[in-house]
């Protein structure tokens, strides 16, 4: 006799947890796409061109796999993550192709990949993301291909999941993600949950223990989206962490018919409200040119965030997919999970979609942001983003008070984004030392020197002082950025806005402390910069010209300087803040204005970036 789920969880729990109303998961296939739902996808492919294109993309990849070697256990630096991710892509895409198109060669090839990875000596649990993603790969394959597996294969795959995923997950040092709110939590929990639901019938006690820990610990990750949806780790890690959070919730919904209280609790509260609101955050993070506002560890190129299809279904707002569908399928966020676009998109009508009506977005939370965009149809539209936050937050940069400005298809105020981790770690950079004096902040793209902020006395600001957004209006926002230099400045209020001509204005209202300070105002741009005079710089890009003019109201003119953005042999790191491990930044310029602030002096630095008409 099978033990029903509430009874089994009751045997494992020491106190009441979220109610689980479905007594048992549904039969295989129970993950993401239920039995018979393939017909819905086939019908949608026939009438919706974008889904037909997506399906063709998956089939072409699956065909290319049929004659290549199976995966091997390969580490890059300390990570096996590339192998785990390729395992998900191969097994998930092949499984989809088999289920929707009934080609046995796809199923057979997916099983060969499962056999290969289950023979690995381990799944690199010292970097548990590798383990979590591999567990998802094998769990998905086990569930979707269950009817084609022999008893010996099922036993082998079950044993591998328990030995290589569930057992190391009981080691607190390896499985620290259970106590963390960052992206590791949903990624690892989602991987383990898929595996647990897959082998529920064969190993119910092992599976229930994993489900229990997931339901206990995942809410702290969901809390990070509160209150209005701004994701604290930025664009790239929304794509990563939130994609797996959605996989986690979708697996619960498909297996149990409920999200087990993670989105909506029994008392009517909405612990997942911030997660759903984050769909608007990501919609606004795409710029008019299709790039993204790349603050924190993110790459500037925007990717198709197809998980917005799940968000659209949950919120009833298909317009969330508007910017994603305009990007096309050439660059997919977390592409290994791409069958989810067809699973969820086949439930939506993607034809006749209208652009969003929203033009501003403002959110608090760990990383508060304010965004304005003039429109949704034209790559020449104006886009302005301003952020506060806390540099020491997960994947943070020293960019508190920075801004991003795009107009006429040019990123006049840019963010260089992240540098590949292995390129730094392989050169001995202590990248994850988040202390004030940690080497992380010496990396040019991460520290303060490449960002559009004000610094003083050639020193880095505090990483521990959080800056919130203040007053905002339709086309602007202000924030108090005095805190990161609390021991030096009496006042620093920054206002960033666009005027009626869509010109950008930045006002830094300052009062000095007890000492004389040298301040540096910086603008990183993709335009070429030329100094015209002490307070004026000409920026040029693709035939567009803007004038950057700075003045100290009541105190004269600051001195303009053009600073290097790429390391060259013989440079002095102390003077340039560049090192031989810093990645090059082709096509970027860095303009600075320098000025003195006397003790207790009150000044306003007003910088205007105006189109030459």
CORZIBEL-V688086 format. One record per run of one state. SS is the DSSP state (2 for helix, 1 for strand, 0 for the rest). FROM is the first residue (numbers start at 1). TO is the last residue. If there is no record, write none. Layout:
# CORZIBEL-V688086
ss:SS from:FROM to:TO
ss:SS from:FROM to:TO
This chain:
# CORZIBEL-V688086
ss:0 from:1 to:4
ss:2 from:5 to:12
ss:0 from:13 to:37
ss:2 from:38 to:47
ss:0 from:48 to:48
ss:2 from:49 to:65
ss:0 from:66 to:75
ss:1 from:76 to:76
ss:0 from:77 to:78
ss:1 from:79 to:79
ss:0 from:80 to:80
ss:2 from:81 to:101
ss:0 from:102 to:103
ss:2 from:104 to:118
ss:0 from:119 to:127
ss:2 from:128 to:144
ss:0 from:145 to:145
ss:2 from:146 to:148
ss:0 from:149 to:150
ss:2 from:151 to:166
ss:0 from:167 to:167
ss:2 from:168 to:170
ss:0 from:171 to:175
ss:2 from:176 to:179
ss:0 from:180 to:182
ss:2 from:183 to:198
ss:0 from:199 to:203
ss:2 from:204 to:217
ss:0 from:218 to:218
ss:2 from:219 to:225
ss:0 from:226 to:233
ss:2 from:234 to:256
ss:0 from:257 to:272
ss:2 from:273 to:285
ss:1 from:286 to:286
ss:0 from:287 to:291
ss:1 from:292 to:292
ss:0 from:293 to:303
ss:1 from:304 to:304
ss:0 from:305 to:307
ss:2 from:308 to:315
ss:0 from:316 to:317
ss:2 from:318 to:327
ss:0 from:328 to:331
ss:1 from:332 to:332
ss:0 from:333 to:334
ss:2 from:335 to:337
ss:0 from:338 to:338
ss:2 from:339 to:345
ss:0 from:346 to:359
ss:1 from:360 to:363
ss:0 from:364 to:368
ss:1 from:369 to:373
ss:0 from:374 to:382
ss:1 from:383 to:387
ss:0 from:388 to:388
ss:1 from:389 to:389
ss:0 from:390 to:402
ss:1 from:403 to:407
ss:0 from:408 to:409
ss:1 from:410 to:413
ss:0 from:414 to:420
ss:2 from:421 to:425
ss:0 from:426 to:438
ss:2 from:439 to:442
ss:0 from:443 to:447
ss:2 from:448 to:450
ss:0 from:451 to:453
ss:1 from:454 to:456
ss:0 from:457 to:458
ss:1 from:459 to:459
ss:0 from:460 to:466
ss:1 from:467 to:467
ss:0 from:468 to:468
ss:1 from:469 to:473
ss:0 from:474 to:475
ss:1 from:476 to:480
ss:0 from:481 to:482
ss:2 from:483 to:485
ss:0 from:486 to:488
ss:1 from:489 to:498
ss:0 from:499 to:503
ss:1 from:504 to:512
ss:0 from:513 to:516
ss:1 from:517 to:525
ss:0 from:526 to:527
ss:1 from:528 to:533
ss:0 from:534 to:535
ss:1 from:536 to:541
ss:0 from:542 to:543
ss:1 from:544 to:553
ss:0 from:554 to:555
ss:1 from:556 to:556
ss:0 from:557 to:558
ss:1 from:559 to:563
ss:0 from:564 to:572
ss:2 from:573 to:576
ss:0 from:577 to:588
ss:1 from:589 to:597
ss:0 from:598 to:601
ss:1 from:602 to:611
ss:0 from:612 to:613
